[in-house]
Amino acid sequence: MQNKGEIVKIAGAVILPQLGGFVNGKLTRMEITGWYNQLNFPSFRPPNWVFAPVWTTLYTGMGYASYLVWKTGGGFSGPAQIPLILYGTQLALNWAWTPIFFRMHQLKWSVVEILALTASVGATGIAFYNINKLAGYLFIPYFAWSAFASVLNYSIYKLNTPKTSTATIEEVTDDAKLK
């Protein structure tokens, strides 16, 4: 049986990632009916309602994993120090994706960002596994979802990026004469 102090620590670790998810969820909902729904999507895009429960579950798992690593690895002054820095890095990258994609509408940069996020999730999962095996295993679904989200993000980018012009020399010359 956990004592109250440990339960508070677990709750704090689980709530922390949810805070960014809550803020980003509000940003997302503000853009869904307008800009987002006007985009072209690949056939494998999940329905919008899937994202909130998936992210809530993933944030819970990653938060608990961070607690396990913190506790098993001696906190910020023990062997858990580097894994926890990686955790903070991936969490910052996670939270940064939504404003880049949904608020700034930067499809190309959101792809770059999500690829960095997915790499950092993988690195964090491996580092966590080296401290606490369960914590590492808890990052597997997160890594899988991030990899899927990367493919989805790239597909949305490609489907919504204008094709480069294939105008002939004659068309360019004729257009220049008209000006």
N, C-alpha and C positions, 0 to 999 in steps of 0.2 A: 504494500500500500504506500503510495506517494504521500509525503507530508505536504502541508499547504504551501510551503515555500517553493517546493519543486513544481507543484501544479501551477503556481503563478508564473514561474519561469517558462514552463511549457506553453501556457496560454500566451504569454508575451511573445515567444518565438513564433507561435502560430498566427497571432494577430498581426505582427509586423508586416509580412508580405501582403496580407489582406488589405491593409490600409492603402497601399499603392494601387492595388486592384480595384478598390472601391472608388478612388479618385479617377482612375482611368476608365472605369465603367461609366461614370458620369460623362466624361469626354466622348466616349464612344457613342452613347445613347444620343448625344446632341447632334451627331453627324450621320446617324443611320438613315433617317428618313430623307435627308437631303442628298448630300454629296455621295455617300457610300452606296446608296441604292441606285445611283446612276451609273455605277461602274459596271464593266463586263466581268463576269466571273467564270472560272473553270467549272466543269460539271461536278467535280468532287468537293466543292465547297459545302461544308456542313451548314445546316440551317442556323440562323442567328441565335436561337434559343440555346444551342449547345454550348456556346462559348462561356457563359457565366458559370454553369455548374462545373465545367471542366477546369476553368481557372481557379475556382474556389477550392476544388479538390487538390489541384496541383500546388497552390499556395499553402494549403494545410500540410501536405506532405513535405514540401521543402522547408517550411517553418519547423516542423517537428524534427526533420533531419538536422537542421542547424542546431537545435537544442541538444540532440544526441551527440553531435560532434563537439559542441561546446563543453558538455558534461564529461564525455569520455576522454577528450583531448586536452583537458586542463585549461579550458577557457582561452582567453586572448594571450596568455603568457606561456602556454604549453605548445605541444605539437599541433594543436588545432588552429594556431594563429594564421598560417598561410591558407588552409582550407576556408577559414571564416572570412579572410580577405577576398578570396575567390567568390565566396557566397555573396558578399556585399557587392562585388563587381557585377555578378550576373543579375542580382536583384536590381541594381541601378540600370543596367541595360534593359532588363525586362520592363521596368517602369518607363524608360525613355521611348520605347517603341510606339506606344499609343499616341503620344503627342506628335511624333514624326509622321505617322501614317494618317491618323484621324484628324488632327488639328491643322497640321501644316500641309497635308495632302502630298507629301513627298514620297511617291511610290518607289523611286529608285533608291533613295537614301534609307527608306524603311527596309529594303532588301539587304543593303549593306549592314544595317544595324542588327537585323534579325539573324544574319549569318554570324556576326560577332557574338550575339547572345547565345546562339546554339552551341558555338564552340566553347563559350565560357560555362555553359550548363554542363557540357561533357567534362570539361576540366574539373569543375566543382564536384561532380558526381564521383569521378575517380579519386580526387583528393579526400572526399568524405569517406569513400569506401576504405581507404587506407587507415582511417581513424576508427570508423564504426561501420561494419558491413551493412547493417540495416539502413543506415543513413545513405550509403551509396546506392543501395537497391531502391530507396525511395526516389532517387533522381532518375531512374530509368524511364518511368512514364513521362516525366517532365522533358527529358531529352527527346523521347519519341515524338511528343506533341510539338516541341520546338522545331524538330526536323520537318514534320508535316507542315507546320505553320510557315516554315521557310519556303517550302515548295509552293504552298498556297500563295504566299506573298509575292514570290517571283512570278507565278502565273498571272496574278492580278496585274502586276507591273507590265508584263509582256502584252496582255490583252488590252491594256489601256494606254499604251505608248504609241503615238502616231508612227506610222512607217516612215522611213527615210525616203525622201523624194527620189524618184527615178526619172526625173525630167531629162529629156534629150537636149543636146547642145542647141538644136534648132528651136526648141520651146523656150529655152532660156534667152536665146538671142532675140526671138520674136517678142518675148515679154519685155526685154530691155528696150526694144525699139518703140514699144507702146508708151513707155514712160518718158 
